[in-house]
Every structure is written in C-alpha cells, then in structure tokens.
Amino acid sequence: MIQKIFLIGLPGAGKTFIGKRLAAEIDFPFIDLDEEIVKSEGRSIPEIFEKSGENHFRELEKKLLKKVIQEKNQFILAAGGGTPCFFDNMDIMNDNGVTIFINTSIEEIQERLKGDETRPLMKNNSLEELLEKRKPWYERAHHTVSSYAQIRNLIT
C-alpha cells in the first residue's frame, strides 16, 4: 500500500475534506500543510502574507513539506494550492510518494468559496487565472481525479 499521499489542486478543490475522510477510512494520519505553517508561525496565513510576504510563506511551505516527509512514515497530506508550483516542491512530492491532482470544476469551487475572505491569493486572482498558472504543475501529478471514489480506488 502507498505510504505517503499528497493531494494537490486549487483552493476549494476539496483536498482537506477528501484527505480527512480518506485518512480516517484507511487509518492514516492526515496533515494539512497550511495548518502546519500556521502552527509553526503562530499566526494565520493572511497575516503571514500581509506582514512577511508571499516569499516568506513559500519558504516556510517548502521547509515544512520537507520536514513532514522526513519525520512521518505514512500520511495523507493536503498541500496548499500553490505548493506544487514553487521551488522543486512538485519533484519532492513525486519522488517521496504519490501525488493526486483533485480536478474540481471552477463552478463547484466558486460555489464552495462564496463569502470566504481568508485566502490571500484569491483577492487578486480569479480561479481561472490561478488554474491557468498552476495547471502545468498540477498535470505532473501521478494521478488526476475528480471524485472521492476515484481516489479511494487508487489507494485501496
């Protein structure tokens, strides 16, 4: 069985929701990389972006991604939407486990994110713009899925 599973995709694609559900089902630890960053910094992601900038956030993201991989033998990790697109993070995830791109429709994500003001990059970018920028990295995932059933079939 696969030991390290990385879920990638746009904000609101369902990485955390699906990751928690799958982790409970197969009895794996679930890790949300954004939550790890918040714990490590003691402040919210919008605060990190506002006070320290995106570059600082991306450095933290890379450092904590590597730390999780080194310290944990098995997990399901929900990466931040931009995680695969910076430094060599996509290579790191591909080399250390299985990457799964959750390809949720823009319309569904828009519905999920209505009224959510907590995502810093969503203030200046549309989902379409983010997808256009990030798709080349997302497409490097080992698998692309659009439903929980597809992920479950890959893992079990």
C-alpha positions as CSV (number, residue, x, y, z in Angstrom):
1,M,0.0,0.0,0.0
2,I,1.1,3.6,-0.7
3,Q,2.6,5.2,2.4
4,K,2.7,8.9,1.5
5,I,-0.1,10.6,-0.4
6,F,0.0,14.2,-1.5
7,L,-3.3,15.9,-2.5
8,I,-2.9,18.9,-4.8
9,G,-5.3,21.2,-6.5
10,L,-6.9,24.7,-6.5
11,P,-8.1,26.3,-3.3
12,G,-11.5,24.9,-2.5
13,A,-10.9,21.7,-4.6
14,G,-11.6,19.5,-1.6
15,K,-8.1,18.5,-0.6
16,T,-8.7,18.8,3.1
17,F,-12.2,17.4,3.1
18,I,-11.2,14.4,1.0
19,G,-7.9,14.0,2.8
20,K,-9.6,13.8,6.2
21,R,-12.2,11.3,5.0
22,L,-9.7,9.1,3.3
23,A,-7.3,9.2,6.2
24,A,-10.0,8.1,8.6
25,E,-11.0,5.3,6.3
26,I,-7.6,3.8,5.8
27,D,-6.3,4.8,9.3
28,F,-3.5,7.1,8.1
29,P,-2.5,10.4,9.8
30,F,-3.9,13.4,8.0
31,I,-1.8,16.5,7.6
32,D,-2.9,19.9,6.3
33,L,0.3,21.7,5.2
34,D,-1.4,25.1,5.7
35,E,-2.3,24.2,9.3
36,E,1.4,23.1,9.9
37,I,2.5,26.5,8.7
38,V,0.0,28.3,10.9
39,K,1.2,26.2,13.9
40,S,4.8,26.8,13.2
41,E,4.4,30.6,12.8
42,G,1.8,31.2,15.4
43,R,-0.2,33.4,13.0
44,S,-2.8,33.0,10.2
45,I,-1.9,32.6,6.6
46,P,-3.4,36.0,5.7
47,E,-1.2,37.6,8.5
48,I,1.9,35.8,7.1
49,F,1.2,37.1,3.6
50,E,0.4,40.7,4.9
51,K,3.3,41.1,7.3
52,S,6.0,38.9,5.8
53,G,5.0,38.5,2.2
54,E,4.4,35.5,-0.1
55,N,8.1,34.7,-0.5
56,H,8.4,34.1,3.3
57,F,5.3,31.9,3.2
58,R,6.6,29.9,0.3
59,E,9.9,29.3,2.1
60,L,8.0,28.1,5.2
61,E,5.9,25.9,3.0
62,K,8.9,24.2,1.4
63,K,10.7,23.8,4.8
64,L,7.6,22.2,6.4
65,L,6.9,20.0,3.4
66,K,10.4,18.5,3.7
67,K,10.1,18.2,7.5
68,V,6.8,16.2,7.2
69,I,8.3,13.9,4.6
70,Q,11.4,13.2,6.8
71,E,9.6,12.8,10.1
72,K,6.5,10.8,9.0
73,N,6.4,7.3,7.6
74,Q,2.9,7.4,6.3
75,F,0.3,10.2,5.8
76,I,-2.2,11.9,3.6
77,L,-1.1,15.5,3.1
78,A,-3.3,18.3,1.7
79,A,-0.8,20.6,0.1
80,G,-1.7,24.3,-0.3
81,G,-3.0,25.2,-3.7
82,G,0.3,26.8,-4.7
83,T,2.7,24.3,-3.1
84,P,3.5,22.3,-6.2
85,C,4.3,25.5,-8.2
86,F,7.2,26.8,-6.1
87,F,10.9,25.7,-5.8
88,D,11.1,21.9,-6.5
89,N,8.1,21.0,-4.3
90,M,6.4,19.0,-7.1
91,D,9.5,16.9,-7.7
92,I,9.9,16.4,-3.9
93,M,6.3,15.2,-3.6
94,N,6.5,13.0,-6.7
95,D,9.8,11.5,-5.5
96,N,8.5,10.7,-2.0
97,G,5.0,9.4,-2.5
98,V,2.0,9.5,-4.8
99,T,0.6,12.8,-5.9
100,I,-3.1,13.2,-6.7
101,F,-4.5,16.2,-8.5
102,I,-8.1,16.8,-7.4
103,N,-9.5,18.4,-10.5
104,T,-12.7,20.0,-9.3
105,S,-14.6,22.3,-11.7
106,I,-14.2,26.0,-11.4
107,E,-18.0,26.3,-10.9
108,E,-18.1,23.9,-8.0
109,I,-15.1,25.7,-6.3
110,Q,-16.7,29.1,-6.8
111,E,-19.8,27.8,-5.0
112,R,-17.7,26.4,-2.1
113,L,-15.7,29.6,-1.7
114,K,-18.6,32.1,-1.8
115,G,-18.0,34.6,1.0
116,D,-14.6,33.1,2.0
117,E,-12.3,36.0,2.6
118,T,-9.4,34.1,4.2
119,R,-7.5,33.2,1.0
120,P,-4.9,35.9,0.3
121,L,-4.3,35.0,-3.4
122,M,-8.0,35.0,-4.2
123,K,-8.1,38.7,-3.6
124,N,-6.1,39.5,-6.8
125,N,-6.6,36.3,-8.9
126,S,-9.6,34.6,-10.3
127,L,-9.8,30.8,-10.1
128,E,-9.4,30.7,-13.8
129,E,-6.2,32.7,-13.6
130,L,-4.8,30.5,-10.8
131,L,-5.7,27.3,-12.8
132,E,-4.0,28.6,-15.9
133,K,-0.8,29.5,-14.0
134,R,-0.8,26.3,-11.9
135,K,-2.1,23.6,-14.3
136,P,1.4,22.7,-15.7
137,W,2.4,21.7,-12.2
138,Y,-0.9,20.0,-11.3
139,E,-0.6,18.0,-14.5
140,R,2.7,16.5,-13.3
141,A,0.8,14.6,-10.6
142,H,0.9,10.8,-10.7
143,H,-3.0,10.8,-10.9
144,T,-5.8,13.2,-11.8
145,V,-9.2,12.5,-10.2
146,S,-12.5,14.3,-9.9
147,S,-14.2,12.3,-7.3
148,Y,-13.7,10.7,-3.9
149,A,-14.5,7.2,-5.4
150,Q,-11.6,7.6,-7.9
151,I,-9.2,8.4,-5.1
152,R,-10.4,5.6,-3.0
153,N,-9.9,3.1,-5.9
154,L,-6.3,4.3,-6.3
155,I,-5.5,3.9,-2.7
156,T,-7.2,0.7,-1.7
